[in-house]
């Protein structure tokens, strides 16, 4: 998942930017979608950036999320696809459903890299728009280490659900 829309109307450092009103709304919407479709994750790896932390807060409202299910990982802040996929691979065998909550362009590249088929781009020409969730079926950890070996079940975007 890519973090929800952040607020650029301040002079904060990039890592400290909060969510915008739209970002909070979209994160809640995506969280309800995951819950209604029995897709809530067992384990969440999240960037330390404020906007990813706030996305998780609004996303998980109404979930029974325990603190031990969440790992704040410093490496995920503005990570490239290699770091994102390595982090996900480390959790695959221990959890049924994992979520990596991070940033573009790494999320775009990670989705493109592991997907067996290229998903459609959204209106602005991006794959992972803010608050988008790419849902993959991963048969084995190795699939995350090789290009095009994961089946994309769905690409869920706030405006499309």
JOHUWO-V206961 format. One record per pair of residues at least 24 apart in sequence whose ideal C-beta (glycine too) atoms are under 6 Angstrom apart, sorted by the first residue. I is the first residue (numbers start at 0). GAP is how many residues later the second one is. D is the distance in Angstrom with one decimal. If there is no record, write none. Layout:
# JOHUWO-V206961
i->[I	I]
gap->[GAP	GAP]
d->[D	D]
This chain:
# JOHUWO-V206961
i->[0	0	0	1	1	1	1	1	2	2	2	3	3	3	4	5	14	15	16	17	17	18	18	23	25	25	26	26	26	26	27	28	29	29	30	30	32	40	40	40	41	41	41	42	42	42	42	43	43	44	44	44	44	45	45	46	46	46	47	47	47	48	51	55	75	77	78	79	80	80	80	80	83	84	84	87	88	88	91	91	92	103	112	113	113	114	115	115	118	118	121	128	130	131]
gap->[98	100	132	102	105	126	128	130	48	49	52	51	126	127	125	45	34	34	34	32	36	32	35	34	105	132	28	31	32	104	30	129	29	101	28	29	128	56	57	58	53	54	55	26	48	52	55	26	55	26	28	42	55	26	55	29	30	55	24	26	29	28	49	45	26	25	27	26	25	28	29	32	26	25	59	56	52	55	46	49	48	24	34	30	36	37	32	35	33	36	35	28	27	25]
d->[5.7	4.9	4.6	5.8	4.6	4.3	6.0	5.3	4.7	4.6	4.5	4.5	5.4	4.1	4.3	4.2	4.9	5.3	5.4	5.5	5.9	5.6	4.5	5.1	4.0	4.1	4.7	3.6	4.6	5.9	4.9	5.5	5.9	5.3	4.0	5.9	5.1	4.6	5.8	4.0	4.4	5.2	5.1	5.7	5.3	4.2	4.7	4.9	4.7	5.2	5.3	5.4	4.9	5.5	4.3	3.9	4.7	4.8	5.3	5.6	5.6	5.5	5.2	5.9	4.6	5.4	4.9	5.0	5.4	3.8	4.0	5.3	4.5	5.5	4.9	5.7	5.0	4.2	5.9	4.5	5.8	5.8	5.5	6.0	4.2	4.8	5.1	5.7	5.8	4.7	5.8	5.5	4.9	4.7]
